[in-house]
Amino acid sequence: MDFQDFQRVDRPTWRRYLFYVDLAVFAIFGISLILLARHSFMSGMEYEGANFGLAVDLLWFVVADTAFLIASLCWIVYRFFHNQYIVLTRRF
């Protein structure tokens, strides 16, 4: 297999792809934040109603929502500081 067969992705196309990835990550962040609040509330209501099995299951959903929230927040913070570094080190 020859590596010259692959085309290089030019800079504007790469930035457009990363923009779409960033939009998807922001959507994941928003959805997981909403689900985190919903599952936390539902778990508390089930715990109050002495339905401990369902409350524990909903708390596992809270753990999954938190994992998605942390992963998307890490991507957002990384992209922010990476772009900030690019802007600050650009020569004018």
C-alpha atoms as one frame of an Amber mdcrd trajectory, in Angstrom:
protein
   0.000   0.000   0.000   1.352   3.345  -1.008   0.982   6.251   1.392   0.870
   8.728  -1.468  -2.607   7.466  -2.312  -4.030   9.267   0.687  -4.822  12.923
   0.280  -3.896  15.404   2.932  -6.778  17.233   4.494  -6.301  20.945   4.030
  -6.533  23.330   6.957 -10.010  24.847   6.255 -11.559  21.383   5.833  -9.921
  20.171   9.048 -11.214  23.220  10.939 -14.712  22.639   9.567 -14.608  18.996
  10.735 -13.439  20.070  14.194 -16.231  22.665  14.313 -18.785  19.906  13.707
 -17.143  17.739  16.369 -17.274  20.676  18.789 -20.984  21.159  18.079 -21.623
  17.477  18.739 -19.658  17.640  21.995 -21.664  20.681  23.136 -24.868  18.764
  22.350 -23.601  15.768  24.357 -22.726  18.124  27.220 -26.183  19.683  27.250
 -28.062  16.405  26.965 -25.985  14.711  29.673 -26.477  17.711  31.986 -30.246
  17.506  31.547 -30.241  13.738  32.047 -28.037  14.082  35.128 -30.544  16.413
  36.758 -33.470  14.204  35.724 -31.945  10.951  36.931 -30.816  12.529  40.207
 -34.309  13.838  40.864 -35.950  10.530  39.964 -33.514   8.609  42.153 -34.302
  10.849  45.105 -38.026  10.414  44.570 -37.686   6.628  44.426 -35.493   6.615
  47.542 -38.101   8.666  49.364 -40.771   6.184  48.310 -38.677   3.316  49.750
 -38.114   1.764  46.311 -34.400   1.204  46.896 -33.772  -1.127  43.954 -34.965
   1.381  41.380 -33.156   4.186  43.209 -29.863   2.302  42.921 -30.470   1.656
  39.218 -31.136   5.337  38.660 -27.971   6.225  40.560 -26.027   4.084  38.071
 -27.589   6.233  35.341 -26.272   9.256  37.249 -22.787   7.721  37.123 -23.086
   7.205  33.346 -24.367  10.760  32.844 -21.466  12.097  34.899 -18.970  10.162
  32.774 -20.339  11.712  29.578 -20.399  15.113  31.244 -16.759  14.875  32.337
 -15.581  13.592  28.947 -17.324  16.359  27.037 -16.144  19.005  29.501 -12.556
  17.779  29.114 -12.860  18.144  25.337 -14.328  21.653  25.668 -11.590  22.814
  28.058  -8.861  21.254  25.899 -10.151  22.948  22.740 -10.500  26.273  24.561
  -6.932  26.313  25.851  -5.531  24.903  22.608  -7.211  27.636  20.556  -6.182
  30.253  23.109  -2.561  29.084  22.771  -2.766  29.320  18.996  -4.140  32.855
  19.167  -1.575  34.041  21.715   1.430  32.601  19.874   0.402  33.849  16.421
   2.783  36.331  14.885   1.234  39.464  13.511
